[in-house]
Amino acid sequence: MVRRLRRGDYLRNIEPLEMNVMQRIREDLNECLGTKLKVKANKGRKIVIENLAVLEETYPHVFVVRVENKTSPCQRVSYSYADIITRTVELSHPETDEALFPWLNS
């Protein structure tokens, strides 16, 4: 006998896993507050922006970085943790170019 999953069953099973991943990303980012990061953001239509930024704040659903540009010296940009999960935004160490979340790729 095959048991069909209802919509509620599916959501109940997957939500805690997603929240644990988001919590882990937030905890890892909290350890990096005030440090310089390399931010690579996919803006769509084959536009990819790479900047050096300083992680300023983390909130329950978003984090804020201060981008260091020659054109605008103090620009603040916010990204969601879902952007990291979907790889729309990639964070790495500026010196080594090593990914900040290597456990996410596996």
C-alpha positions as a Python dict, from the first residue, in 0.01 Angstrom:
ca = {
    (1, 'M'): (0, 0, 0),
    (2, 'V'): (136, 339, -100),
    (3, 'R'): (69, 631, 131),
    (4, 'R'): (28, 964, -43),
    (5, 'L'): (175, 1268, 123),
    (6, 'R'): (-49, 1563, 173),
    (7, 'R'): (90, 1912, 127),
    (8, 'G'): (106, 1972, 501),
    (9, 'D'): (307, 1652, 555),
    (10, 'Y'): (568, 1761, 306),
    (11, 'L'): (605, 2106, 459),
    (12, 'R'): (626, 1972, 812),
    (13, 'N'): (912, 1743, 713),
    (14, 'I'): (1123, 1998, 524),
    (15, 'E'): (1086, 2323, 720),
    (16, 'P'): (1301, 2226, 1021),
    (17, 'L'): (1585, 2120, 791),
    (18, 'E'): (1579, 2453, 605),
    (19, 'M'): (1565, 2646, 931),
    (20, 'N'): (1863, 2452, 1066),
    (21, 'V'): (2067, 2543, 757),
    (22, 'M'): (1968, 2909, 785),
    (23, 'Q'): (2048, 2908, 1156),
    (24, 'R'): (2388, 2757, 1088),
    (25, 'I'): (2463, 3017, 821),
    (26, 'R'): (2361, 3294, 1060),
    (27, 'E'): (2576, 3152, 1341),
    (28, 'D'): (2875, 3125, 1108),
    (29, 'L'): (2822, 3484, 995),
    (30, 'N'): (2796, 3605, 1355),
    (31, 'E'): (3150, 3477, 1407),
    (32, 'C'): (3266, 3692, 1112),
    (33, 'L'): (3111, 4024, 1223),
    (34, 'G'): (3342, 4312, 1138),
    (35, 'T'): (3565, 4111, 907),
    (36, 'K'): (3637, 4171, 541),
    (37, 'L'): (3474, 3933, 294),
    (38, 'K'): (3467, 3890, -79),
    (39, 'V'): (3107, 3909, -201),
    (40, 'K'): (3010, 3767, -539),
    (41, 'A'): (2646, 3845, -624),
    (42, 'N'): (2457, 3721, -928),
    (43, 'K'): (2222, 4003, -1030),
    (44, 'G'): (2065, 3818, -1323),
    (45, 'R'): (2102, 3848, -1700),
    (46, 'K'): (2463, 3732, -1676),
    (47, 'I'): (2556, 4024, -1448),
    (48, 'V'): (2786, 3919, -1165),
    (49, 'I'): (2918, 4177, -920),
    (50, 'E'): (3228, 4112, -708),
    (51, 'N'): (3320, 4345, -423),
    (52, 'L'): (3511, 4354, -99),
    (53, 'A'): (3278, 4417, 191),
    (54, 'V'): (3271, 4426, 570),
    (55, 'L'): (3002, 4224, 746),
    (56, 'E'): (2816, 4473, 966),
    (57, 'E'): (2497, 4314, 1103),
    (58, 'T'): (2303, 3989, 1105),
    (59, 'Y'): (1929, 3979, 1151),
    (60, 'P'): (1688, 3683, 1167),
    (61, 'H'): (1636, 3669, 789),
    (62, 'V'): (1898, 3899, 634),
    (63, 'F'): (2256, 4017, 682),
    (64, 'V'): (2406, 4356, 597),
    (65, 'V'): (2746, 4425, 444),
    (66, 'R'): (2922, 4758, 386),
    (67, 'V'): (3063, 4752, 33),
    (68, 'E'): (3397, 4922, -27),
    (69, 'N'): (3395, 5079, -374),
    (70, 'K'): (3591, 5361, -529),
    (71, 'T'): (3268, 5507, -671),
    (72, 'S'): (3062, 5500, -352),
    (73, 'P'): (3273, 5471, -37),
    (74, 'C'): (2993, 5377, 205),
    (75, 'Q'): (2723, 5163, 45),
    (76, 'R'): (2528, 4917, 258),
    (77, 'V'): (2370, 4614, 94),
    (78, 'S'): (2151, 4347, 251),
    (79, 'Y'): (2117, 3987, 141),
    (80, 'S'): (1901, 3704, 269),
    (81, 'Y'): (2033, 3371, 395),
    (82, 'A'): (1827, 3208, 118),
    (83, 'D'): (2053, 3390, -132),
    (84, 'I'): (2346, 3193, 7),
    (85, 'I'): (2155, 2863, -6),
    (86, 'T'): (2052, 2922, -369),
    (87, 'R'): (2405, 3043, -452),
    (88, 'T'): (2282, 3381, -573),
    (89, 'V'): (2538, 3526, -332),
    (90, 'E'): (2873, 3364, -257),
    (91, 'L'): (3096, 3474, 31),
    (92, 'S'): (3465, 3395, 56),
    (93, 'H'): (3781, 3504, 234),
    (94, 'P'): (3950, 3783, 34),
    (95, 'E'): (4310, 3660, 81),
    (96, 'T'): (4266, 3289, 16),
    (97, 'D'): (3949, 3297, -198),
    (98, 'E'): (3828, 3004, 14),
    (99, 'A'): (3448, 2968, 43),
    (100, 'L'): (3300, 3078, 374),
    (101, 'F'): (3053, 2787, 376),
    (102, 'P'): (3234, 2480, 236),
    (103, 'W'): (2988, 2249, 415),
    (104, 'L'): (2705, 2394, 203),
    (105, 'N'): (2852, 2265, -123),
    (106, 'S'): (2847, 1901, -19),
}
